């Protein structure tokens, strides 16, 4: 049986040998494409999203994320002692902007064969850095923004670079001067620290636990090393215009595993 309290807490009722055991399920965050949701259930429950197992902390917390064009109906499954119940999560569909970006160095728009080889190697390194699944729970702490400034680029927008259609933008751009400190929004462990990647220039990736990681691009300086533990609010680098950029800004991103999510939606995790 499915019940909903006045506080929006979803409760699934399980029946064992003639008696009922209630297993709570709460979800916070915006239910839309590109969102990360924070869940809470019984620590003894098993959770899966669309058939894929989701790790649960010792306190019963878990996170799930949805791609830019995720299906609007997602199936969350909870299992306890051999009993199983399902909850459909309905997502709102989003419309994304079209952004025209001109004046980008042409070598980063149409790289030569040697540069293409380089970018493939770098992409593999970035992919590997995002495959962590540690037991850290930094994402449970309300985040601080890595920099404050004018938002100049939006998640999900279709990019047309020097007149050529490119992949959508998967970060939030914050336009601030070169040298502006970049702060860690959560505590974590550095899994990538590269001063000069072809497309993204100075790049940092930080693991925050349970497949949640954040990325910082186009940095003027990278002030951390792989394996270094970072505290929330600690300076990790400085804003720049390295890689494929037309001016100084911070492009920062959030992933849940390989799902690329919208950083602008993160504050909604802590709204309740």
Buried (B, 14 or more C-beta within 10 A) or exposed (E): EEEEEEEEBBBBEBEEEEEEEEBBBBBBBBBBBBBBBBBBBBEEBBBBBBEEEBBBBEEBBBBBBBBBEBEBEBEBBBBBEEBEBEBEBEBEEBEBEEBEBEEBEEEBBEBEEEBEEBBEEBEEBBEEBBEBEBEBBBBBEEBEBBBEBEEBBBBBBBBBBBEEEBEBBBBBBBBBEBEBBBBBBBBBBBBBBBBEBBBBBBBBBBBBBBBBBBBBBBBBBBBBEEEBEBEBEBBBBBBBBBBBBBEBBBBBBBBBBEBBBBBBBBEBBEEE
